[in-house]
Amino acid sequence: MNWRLGLTLLLLTGALVSGWSAWRQKDRLTVDGPADTRTDYLLRDFDLVALDSDGREAFAVQAPQLQQTPGARTLELVTPVFNIPAESGGHWQVRSKTGWVSDDNELVRLRGEVTATSPDGAPRPTTMRTEALDVFPQRNQAASDALVDVVQPGSTMQGTGMRADLESGRIELLSQVKFRNEPNSRR
């Protein structure tokens, strides 16, 4: 056998093995899903105002990082500070370790050391603390299934599960409620 025939057979074998390997890799990507799971955008150190379907402010948020969830139109946030307008004026300020915003801006899920503070000048200043809070900005409502502490001047309430109307300031604790009245205390 001459050396040209041997080299040709070796190159042909190499081409077949390379083609077969590339073909198998293509099938593996198709079965496992898309290879690119990068976010469409990433914001750092930003201020954002989200509008509702009527063009009014649904909420404003500041955070060191926001990214769009890969494959969805939802948002993920790191240590966000939300300002949710109250119709009576001012904003509820809500802080947490993480946040998630639905694609239609109707649900904001806050997790980790969540603190919500009523607007400045509210007739009964209120602070809520919990580990998990769902906020519905377009309805001015909030809810939680977790343990919630509610502090107002002269009183402290604690309970598991909560519903709140942020406009009226009405807060309803759902179970295992404890109440402590401290009439001479200022918080």
Backbone bond lengths (Angstrom), bond angles and torsions (degrees), N, CA, C in turn:
res aa  C-N    CA-C-N  psi(-1)  N-CA   C-N-CA  omega(-1)  CA-C   N-CA-C  phi
1 M - - - 1.436 - - 1.526 107.41 -
2 N 1.334 114.67 134.00 1.452 116.58 -178.75 1.535 109.65 -84.88
3 W 1.311 116.00 161.87 1.454 121.46 -173.35 1.523 112.52 -66.79
4 R 1.348 118.33 -27.56 1.468 120.98 179.33 1.525 111.10 -68.24
5 L 1.314 117.94 -40.29 1.459 122.45 179.09 1.532 109.29 -66.63
6 G 1.314 118.09 -42.07 1.468 122.04 178.37 1.527 111.72 -62.79
7 L 1.344 116.19 -44.32 1.457 120.59 178.84 1.523 110.92 -64.69
8 T 1.334 116.93 -39.78 1.464 121.09 178.58 1.522 110.56 -62.99
9 L 1.342 117.27 -45.03 1.466 120.76 179.24 1.535 110.52 -64.18
10 L 1.338 117.31 -39.87 1.453 121.02 178.65 1.532 110.90 -64.05
11 L 1.329 118.45 -45.19 1.455 122.23 178.63 1.523 111.69 -65.59
12 L 1.332 117.80 -39.20 1.464 122.07 177.91 1.523 110.47 -63.81
13 T 1.336 116.69 -42.80 1.465 121.06 178.16 1.529 110.02 -63.23
14 G 1.335 117.03 -43.46 1.465 121.20 177.98 1.528 111.69 -61.21
15 A 1.334 116.81 -40.94 1.462 120.42 179.38 1.526 110.84 -65.91
16 L 1.316 117.65 -40.86 1.467 121.30 178.97 1.534 111.28 -64.36
17 V 1.342 116.57 -44.19 1.462 120.26 179.33 1.525 110.15 -64.29
18 S 1.326 118.96 -43.04 1.467 122.78 179.02 1.523 110.93 -62.54
19 G 1.317 117.55 -45.15 1.465 122.08 178.72 1.522 111.61 -62.51
20 W 1.330 116.10 -44.52 1.461 120.41 179.61 1.537 110.36 -63.15
21 S 1.342 117.04 -42.00 1.465 121.50 179.47 1.534 110.66 -64.14
22 A 1.312 118.47 -44.27 1.462 122.08 178.90 1.522 110.82 -64.34
23 W 1.317 117.22 -38.64 1.465 121.42 179.38 1.540 110.07 -64.54
24 R 1.340 117.62 -42.42 1.469 121.21 177.94 1.523 111.04 -65.33
25 Q 1.326 118.37 -39.17 1.465 121.85 179.48 1.522 110.64 -64.20
26 K 1.323 118.46 -38.95 1.457 123.14 178.27 1.522 109.95 -62.24
27 D 1.324 118.62 -43.80 1.455 121.83 178.68 1.519 111.46 -64.92
28 R 1.307 118.52 -37.63 1.462 122.15 -179.82 1.532 110.18 -64.89
29 L 1.331 119.70 -40.53 1.450 122.25 177.96 1.515 111.02 -64.75
30 T 1.316 117.75 -37.89 1.456 121.97 179.80 1.523 110.53 -66.43
31 V 1.326 118.20 -41.59 1.453 122.13 -178.63 1.520 111.20 -70.70
32 D 1.329 118.41 -43.49 1.449 122.43 -175.75 1.520 113.55 -78.27
33 G 1.296 120.79 -15.01 1.458 123.68 -179.38 1.512 110.41 108.81
34 P 1.327 115.83 -177.18 1.458 119.55 -176.35 1.528 111.39 -67.17
35 A 1.313 114.77 144.55 1.460 120.48 -178.74 1.523 111.54 -78.79
36 D 1.336 117.85 -26.52 1.453 121.34 -175.26 1.523 110.17 -96.52
37 T 1.328 117.28 105.59 1.462 121.14 178.37 1.526 110.33 -113.54
38 R 1.308 116.34 25.95 1.459 119.79 177.65 1.519 109.96 -73.32
39 T 1.317 114.64 151.26 1.454 120.98 178.33 1.529 110.17 -70.46
40 D 1.333 116.38 153.19 1.459 120.23 176.85 1.519 111.29 -70.82
41 Y 1.326 116.61 -35.13 1.458 118.50 174.84 1.519 110.79 -153.34
42 L 1.308 114.02 158.40 1.459 123.45 -179.10 1.523 107.18 -138.62
43 L 1.335 116.44 128.34 1.460 121.16 177.37 1.520 108.54 -114.93
44 R 1.317 116.19 141.73 1.459 121.51 176.17 1.528 108.62 -124.31
45 D 1.337 115.30 140.58 1.468 122.28 178.58 1.526 111.09 45.36
46 F 1.302 116.77 71.74 1.459 122.02 -171.26 1.526 111.45 -127.88
47 D 1.315 115.42 162.89 1.467 125.74 168.22 1.518 105.99 -123.84
48 L 1.326 117.14 131.60 1.461 121.14 -177.20 1.512 109.36 -136.07
49 V 1.327 117.51 139.32 1.455 122.63 173.31 1.519 107.04 -116.64
50 A 1.348 116.40 120.67 1.471 121.97 178.66 1.527 108.24 -99.39
51 L 1.314 115.38 136.61 1.463 121.30 -178.47 1.522 110.36 -104.01
52 D 1.333 115.95 150.49 1.461 119.83 176.00 1.523 109.11 -84.25
53 S 1.327 116.70 -175.86 1.469 120.65 -176.21 1.522 112.44 -66.19
54 D 1.348 118.77 -18.46 1.463 122.47 177.82 1.527 112.48 -93.69
55 G 1.335 117.29 1.46 1.453 121.20 178.80 1.516 114.50 86.15
56 R 1.340 117.02 8.00 1.463 120.81 176.88 1.527 109.32 -91.79
57 E 1.325 115.54 159.75 1.465 120.58 179.77 1.531 109.84 -64.45
58 A 1.333 116.80 120.09 1.467 121.52 174.23 1.521 108.99 -86.07
59 F 1.326 116.31 -42.51 1.456 122.36 175.80 1.514 108.75 -169.16
60 A 1.321 114.86 161.63 1.461 122.26 171.41 1.521 105.83 -119.87
61 V 1.320 116.41 148.10 1.468 119.60 -179.17 1.519 109.53 -142.65
62 Q 1.333 114.49 143.58 1.464 123.05 172.60 1.518 106.39 -125.75
63 A 1.317 116.48 140.16 1.470 119.97 178.21 1.521 109.12 -163.55
64 P 1.332 115.78 159.52 1.461 118.45 176.16 1.521 112.64 -75.21
65 Q 1.360 117.87 -20.27 1.465 118.78 179.56 1.525 111.16 -155.29
66 L 1.329 114.95 137.76 1.459 124.10 173.71 1.512 107.12 -137.33
67 Q 1.317 115.76 137.11 1.463 118.05 173.24 1.510 109.31 -140.13
68 Q 1.322 114.77 147.24 1.453 119.38 174.81 1.525 107.50 -77.02
69 T 1.327 116.61 135.59 1.454 121.61 179.83 1.522 108.95 -64.48
70 P 1.353 118.37 127.71 1.462 120.22 179.13 1.527 111.36 -56.70
71 G 1.321 115.91 130.75 1.456 121.82 178.34 1.515 114.30 79.71
72 A 1.318 118.73 4.34 1.465 122.02 179.71 1.523 108.91 -142.42
73 R 1.307 116.49 173.98 1.465 120.45 177.31 1.521 111.16 -107.68
74 T 1.325 116.82 18.86 1.449 121.24 177.82 1.526 109.48 -85.83
75 L 1.334 115.51 164.88 1.461 120.82 -177.12 1.521 109.96 -120.60
76 E 1.325 116.21 142.94 1.461 122.92 175.36 1.527 107.64 -118.40
77 L 1.338 116.37 134.70 1.458 120.94 -175.37 1.521 111.22 -127.20
78 V 1.324 115.18 151.80 1.460 123.00 175.93 1.523 107.61 -111.73
79 T 1.317 117.39 128.77 1.479 126.28 -178.84 1.536 113.11 38.99
80 P 1.329 116.81 59.03 1.468 119.12 -178.77 1.527 112.90 -76.60
81 V 1.330 114.81 155.11 1.460 123.34 169.77 1.526 105.63 -123.22
82 F 1.335 116.01 110.58 1.462 121.68 179.96 1.515 109.83 -97.00
83 N 1.318 116.79 141.82 1.458 123.65 171.32 1.526 106.11 -120.33
84 I 1.336 114.87 113.76 1.459 121.14 -175.54 1.520 107.89 -110.02
85 P 1.341 117.41 119.84 1.464 119.17 -174.57 1.531 112.29 -66.15
86 A 1.316 114.71 141.61 1.460 122.09 171.99 1.529 106.59 -104.66
87 E 1.320 117.02 138.59 1.469 119.69 -177.03 1.524 111.88 -62.91
88 S 1.323 116.53 -25.35 1.463 119.60 179.18 1.532 112.07 -80.02
89 G 1.323 116.56 0.13 1.457 121.40 -179.96 1.509 111.08 109.06
90 G 1.295 116.22 156.07 1.455 121.02 -178.97 1.518 111.91 77.00
91 H 1.319 115.34 -175.49 1.465 121.93 -177.49 1.523 110.20 -138.14
92 W 1.323 116.30 140.98 1.453 121.04 165.51 1.517 106.42 -74.29
93 Q 1.319 117.16 133.79 1.463 120.24 175.98 1.523 107.72 -106.11
94 V 1.329 115.97 126.88 1.460 121.51 -176.94 1.524 108.70 -128.21
95 R 1.340 115.25 125.12 1.473 122.50 -178.97 1.520 109.46 -118.11
96 S 1.343 116.46 151.23 1.466 120.78 175.45 1.526 109.39 -161.59
97 K 1.331 115.38 172.82 1.469 119.83 176.27 1.522 111.17 -75.04
98 T 1.338 116.82 -41.84 1.469 120.52 179.82 1.514 109.40 -135.10
99 G 1.315 114.68 159.89 1.453 120.87 177.04 1.515 110.54 -145.66
100 W 1.323 114.92 154.33 1.464 122.46 177.29 1.520 106.36 -139.82
101 V 1.329 117.24 133.55 1.458 122.24 -178.62 1.523 108.46 -121.18
102 S 1.345 116.25 129.28 1.465 120.63 179.08 1.528 110.35 -66.02
103 D 1.324 116.26 161.56 1.465 120.51 -175.99 1.528 112.69 -64.67
104 D 1.337 118.64 -22.99 1.461 121.18 179.68 1.533 112.63 -100.51
105 N 1.327 117.68 7.62 1.468 124.41 179.91 1.526 113.15 62.55
106 E 1.330 118.40 17.95 1.462 120.96 -179.32 1.518 112.95 -89.32
107 L 1.339 118.57 -17.18 1.458 121.59 -179.55 1.520 109.59 -135.06
108 V 1.325 114.91 130.95 1.461 122.12 174.28 1.526 106.35 -121.96
109 R 1.339 116.51 118.39 1.466 121.23 177.84 1.518 108.31 -100.90
110 L 1.319 116.30 121.86 1.455 122.05 -179.79 1.517 108.21 -114.41
111 R 1.331 116.31 133.94 1.458 120.84 -176.98 1.522 109.86 -135.69
112 G 1.337 115.66 142.17 1.458 121.86 175.25 1.513 113.88 85.59
113 E 1.329 116.48 108.83 1.469 122.62 176.33 1.525 112.44 47.59
114 V 1.328 116.08 54.68 1.466 121.35 -178.94 1.528 109.23 -80.22
115 T 1.333 115.82 130.69 1.459 122.42 175.92 1.522 108.09 -130.62
116 A 1.331 116.06 125.90 1.470 121.61 177.85 1.524 107.85 -119.01
117 T 1.327 116.06 130.10 1.461 122.14 -177.49 1.524 108.92 -122.32
118 S 1.333 116.22 132.23 1.468 120.90 -179.43 1.524 110.77 -64.65
119 P 1.338 116.82 163.13 1.472 119.93 -179.43 1.523 112.31 -60.38
120 D 1.340 115.96 149.50 1.465 120.73 173.84 1.523 108.13 -57.47
121 G 1.311 116.35 139.14 1.458 120.64 178.61 1.516 113.88 82.21
122 A 1.326 118.57 6.20 1.471 120.59 177.24 1.519 109.03 -62.54
123 P 1.338 118.31 143.00 1.459 119.77 -178.26 1.534 113.39 -61.12
124 R 1.302 117.14 -29.19 1.475 122.10 177.22 1.525 107.61 -133.79
125 P 1.347 117.82 88.29 1.468 120.96 -177.60 1.535 110.66 -54.14
126 T 1.318 115.24 135.57 1.460 121.15 -174.94 1.516 110.30 -134.11
127 T 1.337 115.75 139.69 1.459 122.26 172.16 1.519 107.77 -127.68
128 M 1.333 116.54 129.30 1.468 122.30 176.28 1.520 108.11 -113.62
129 R 1.338 115.93 139.40 1.465 121.13 176.40 1.518 108.77 -130.77
130 T 1.335 116.10 135.51 1.460 122.14 179.50 1.522 108.78 -161.44
131 E 1.311 116.61 174.60 1.468 121.29 176.19 1.529 112.15 -96.22
132 A 1.330 117.74 -17.05 1.466 121.05 -177.75 1.519 109.39 -147.90
133 L 1.322 116.09 126.90 1.461 121.08 179.69 1.518 108.72 -141.06
134 D 1.324 115.83 131.14 1.459 121.97 173.08 1.521 107.23 -105.19
135 V 1.330 116.64 126.40 1.453 122.04 -178.65 1.522 108.33 -114.35
136 F 1.347 115.47 136.55 1.458 122.49 177.97 1.529 106.61 -115.13
137 P 1.348 117.56 85.68 1.464 121.38 -170.02 1.529 114.00 -59.56
138 Q 1.333 117.98 -36.76 1.463 119.63 -176.14 1.527 111.52 -71.98
139 R 1.328 116.90 -20.34 1.471 121.12 177.56 1.525 111.67 -104.64
140 N 1.341 117.49 -2.27 1.471 122.51 -177.01 1.518 111.38 55.60
141 Q 1.336 116.80 44.39 1.456 121.81 -179.49 1.522 110.03 -129.26
142 A 1.337 114.91 158.83 1.456 121.58 176.14 1.522 107.98 -142.58
143 A 1.338 116.25 155.39 1.463 121.11 179.90 1.522 109.18 -151.11
144 S 1.343 115.00 154.77 1.452 120.89 176.89 1.518 109.06 -150.96
145 D 1.331 116.63 146.46 1.460 122.15 172.46 1.529 110.36 -100.53
146 A 1.320 116.99 -5.54 1.470 122.63 -175.24 1.524 111.02 -90.52
147 L 1.316 115.98 178.24 1.465 123.01 174.44 1.530 108.06 -67.34
148 V 1.336 117.11 132.90 1.465 122.56 -177.22 1.530 109.04 -129.15
149 D 1.330 115.54 132.88 1.469 122.20 171.66 1.520 107.39 -105.87
150 V 1.351 116.15 132.00 1.458 121.40 177.95 1.528 107.12 -122.83
151 V 1.330 115.74 120.11 1.465 121.23 -178.02 1.519 108.40 -115.47
152 Q 1.332 115.00 125.95 1.458 122.70 174.68 1.524 106.84 -131.45
153 P 1.323 118.64 160.25 1.462 119.31 179.01 1.536 110.46 -54.32
154 G 1.324 115.32 120.77 1.450 120.96 176.65 1.518 115.26 87.69
155 S 1.320 119.32 -2.73 1.463 119.28 -179.85 1.524 112.15 -153.01
156 T 1.319 113.36 153.00 1.460 121.54 174.07 1.527 107.45 -134.05
157 M 1.321 116.24 130.54 1.462 121.69 177.07 1.520 108.24 -121.40
158 Q 1.327 115.02 148.17 1.453 120.36 176.65 1.518 107.55 -141.36
159 G 1.327 116.91 139.63 1.456 120.64 178.47 1.505 110.91 -165.33
160 T 1.321 114.68 167.57 1.463 120.70 177.12 1.517 107.75 -101.75
161 G 1.307 115.83 124.49 1.462 121.75 -176.42 1.514 109.96 84.04
162 M 1.330 115.43 140.84 1.455 120.07 -176.30 1.519 109.84 -156.83
163 R 1.312 114.49 145.07 1.467 121.86 169.08 1.522 106.44 -128.91
164 A 1.326 116.04 138.26 1.464 119.44 -178.74 1.516 110.99 -137.28
165 D 1.319 115.38 139.61 1.454 122.44 170.60 1.521 104.96 -101.78
166 L 1.323 116.73 106.80 1.459 120.71 -174.51 1.522 112.18 -69.06
167 E 1.319 117.95 -24.06 1.456 120.90 179.47 1.524 110.93 -70.28
168 S 1.324 116.27 -51.20 1.464 119.66 -177.57 1.523 112.54 -84.99
169 G 1.346 116.81 -17.85 1.455 120.46 -176.40 1.525 112.68 82.41
170 R 1.326 117.27 7.32 1.467 121.12 -179.65 1.529 109.36 -76.13
171 I 1.327 115.85 127.62 1.463 122.17 -179.26 1.520 107.88 -124.44
172 E 1.320 116.23 129.68 1.458 122.02 -180.00 1.523 108.82 -119.47
173 L 1.336 116.05 117.52 1.462 121.32 174.09 1.522 107.37 -88.92
174 L 1.341 117.61 138.16 1.460 120.37 -166.87 1.523 115.48 -95.51
175 S 1.332 119.83 -32.15 1.469 119.74 -179.60 1.529 110.33 -155.79
176 Q 1.326 115.23 163.64 1.468 123.26 178.58 1.533 111.13 48.78
177 V 1.321 115.29 48.30 1.458 121.66 -174.46 1.530 110.76 -82.54
178 K 1.322 114.85 135.06 1.464 123.34 173.81 1.523 106.69 -124.16
179 F 1.334 115.30 140.17 1.463 120.31 -178.85 1.521 108.73 -132.41
180 R 1.327 115.49 134.34 1.467 120.84 176.75 1.520 107.56 -127.98
181 N 1.327 115.03 122.74 1.456 120.76 179.91 1.517 108.43 -98.97
182 E 1.312 116.49 126.08 1.466 123.56 179.22 1.525 107.67 -130.60
183 P 1.334 117.84 77.70 1.472 120.80 -170.76 1.511 114.65 -60.67
184 N 1.323 119.82 -27.15 1.468 120.70 -178.35 1.525 112.44 -96.35
185 S 1.304 117.42 5.51 1.466 121.27 -177.25 1.522 110.62 -90.28
186 R 1.312 115.94 145.75 1.482 121.85 174.27 1.504 107.61 -121.90
187 R 1.311 117.18 126.10 1.471 121.31 -178.85 1.483 110.74 -124.32
